[in-house]
C-alpha cells in the first residue's frame, strides 16, 4: 500500500472522529449555550473555559492539521488521470486547512483573553466578543466555501477517474454544493448542517477506502507483440 495513501486514510478517520466529538459536545456539554445571548455565552465561557478550549482545539486545530496529509494524499490519488483538477483541489484544500487552523488559533487565544476580561469588566467583554467571533467564524466555518470547493473538485475528479466509489463521489458533490450554498444567508444554516454531518460520513468512508485500496492502478491495455493473426497460426 502506498504510504501517503495510508497516512491520508488515517488522517481522514481522525477528521471523522474530530467532527463526531465536536458535534457530540455541541448536543451535550455545550447545548446550554448554542442559542445563548452574548452575556449568557460569556458567563458560561468564564466558568467552563477549559471545556470550550478543548472543543475549539479538536474541531479547528486537530481537524485543520490532519486535513493537510489528507489533501496531499487525495492529490496523489487523482493527479495521474486528472492533473488539472487535482492541482486546483490541492491548492484550495491547503488554503482551507490554513484558514481552519488560523480560525482555531484565534479562538483559542480569544477564549483566554475574553474570559479574563469578562471577570474584570463583563460589559466590555460582551461588547467586544461579537466582533471577535465574526472574524473567527468567517475564517473557519461561517461560510464553508473553501471546503465546499475542495469536496466538489475532488469528487468530480474521482468520478471521472474511478479513484473513489461512485456513491462516495455523489456524497462529496452534495457536501460541496452545500458548502458553496452557505454564501447565501438563507441557506447558511441548512448548508452548514449538511456540510458538517455529511463530511463525517465522507471522512470515515474515504479513510476506509484509502486504507484498503491504496493508490488506484491504471488499467493496462493489452497490446500483442505480434499481429493478432499470428497468435492462431
N, C-alpha and C positions, 0 to 999 in steps of 0.2 A: 504494500500500500504506500502511495506517495506520502511522504512525511508531512508536507504542508497541508494536504487534504485531511489527514488525521488531526492535525492541530486545529484546522478550521472547523472540523466536526466537533471537537471538544469545546471550542470557543462558542459555537452555535448552541450547544447544550447548556453551557454556562449562562449565556444570554437568556435562554428559555427559563432557566432557574431563577435568574435575577428578576425577570418580568413576573414570574409566578409569585415570588416572595414579595415583590413590590405591590402587586395587586392584592395579595393576601393581607398585607399590612394595612392597605387602604380600607378594606372592608371589615377589618377587625380593630386593631390598635388605634388606627388613625380615623376611624369612622366619625368620632365626635366633631372633627374639625373640617370635614370635607365641604360643608356648606356654611362654615362659620364666617362671621364678620371679622375684619382685621383685629379688633380688640380681643375677641374671643380666641382667635388663632394665636396671637402673640402671648396671651396668658397661658395657653396650652404649651406653646414653644418654651416659655420660660421654665415651666415645670417638667417638661419632657424633652429637654434639649438633646440628650444622648439618643433618644428614640428617633427623632427627626434627623439627626446627623447620620445615623446608621442607614435610615431609609434612603436618604439622598445619596449616600455613598454607594449603596447597592444599585439603585436604578440609574445613576448617572456615571459614576466613576468606573464601577465594575463593568457595567454594560458597555460603556464607551471604549474602555481599554480592550475588551475582548472582541469588539467589533473589528478592530484592526486586522488581526490574523484571519478572521472570517472573510473580510473584504478581499484580502490578498489571496486567500485560497479560492474564492469564487472567481477572481480574475484569472488565476492559473487554470482553473477548470474550463473557462469559456474562451480563452484567448486564441486557441488554435483554430477554432471554427467561426468565431465571431469577434475578430480583433478590434474592430472599431467600437462596437457596443461595450465590450468588456473593458476597454480603456476608459471610456466615458464613465462607466459604472464604477471603476476603480477610483477615479478622481472624486466623484460625488460621494462614494462610500467613505473615503478618507476625510472629506470635508465634514460629512455627517458625524463621524466618530469624534473629530476635533471639536465640533460645536457641542456635542453632548458632554464631553469631558470638561470643556470650558464652562458650560452652564453648571455642571456639578461642582466645580471648584468655587464658583461664585456663590452657589447655595451654601456650601459648607462654611465658607468664610462669613457670609452674611448671617447664618444661624447663630454663630458665636457673637458677632458684633451686636446684632439686634437683641439677642437675649440679655446681654449686659446692659444695653441702652434701655430696654424695657424696665429693668429693675430700678434704673435711675430716673427715667423720665418716660412713663408709659405713653403720654400724649405725643411726644416727639417720635417715638418708635412707631406708633400707629400711623403717623403722617408719612414717615419715610418708607415703611415696609411695602406699600403698593407699588411705588416707583421701582424698588429693587426687584420685586418679583416679576414685574412686567418685562424688564430686561432679561432676566434669567429664563423666564418662560418662552420668550421669543427665540432665544438661542437653543433651548433644548426641550421641546415638547408642545409649546403653544401652537405652533404650526409645523407639521411634520413633512414639510416639502422635501428636504434632502433625503430623508429616509424613504419617503414615498417614491421619489425618482429612482433611488437605488434599487428598491424592490421591483419596480416596473422594468427597469433596464435589465437586471439580472434575470428576471422571469421571462422576459421576451427573448433574450439571447439564449437562455436554456431551452425554451420552447422550440426555437429554430434548430438547435443542435442536439436535442435529446440528451442534454447533460444532466437534467433532473427529471423526475417523474412529471407527467403532464398535469396530474391533479395538483401537485405542489406548485407548478407554474401558474395554474389558474388561481390558486390561493394567493400567490405572490402578486399577480396582476390586480386582484381585488384589494389587497393591502396597499399597493402602490397608488391605486386610484383613490382610496380612502384618505391617504396622507396628503395627496395633492388637493383633494376637495376641501381640506381644512383651511385653505386660503379663503374660502367663502365663509363668513361668520355663521351663516345659517346652518352649515354642515359641520362646524368645528367640533361640536360635542359628539355627534354620531360618528363622524370620521375618526375622531380620536379613539373612541371605543373599539371600532372595527380594526383600526391600525394596531392598537396595543394588544387586544385579545388575539387578533389574527396572527401577529408576529410570535406569540407564544407557541402556537401550533407550528408555524413556519420554521422557527429556530429548531424546535425539537425534531421535526421531520427532516429538515435539511441536515442536521447534525448526524442523525442515524444513517442517512443516505451516504454522506461523505465518509463516515467511519467504515461503512460496509463495502462501498463500491470503490473508494479511492478515486483516482483520476480516470475518467472515461477514455477508452481507447478507440481511436478512429477505425472504422471498418476498412479492411483492405479489399480491394477488388482483385479477383483472380485474373492474372494475365498470363496465358500459356507462353512458354518459351519457344514453342514452335507452332506452326499453323495447326488449327484445330483438326483439320482433316488427317494430319499425320498421327494423331492420337488413336486413330481407328484403323491404321494400316500396319 
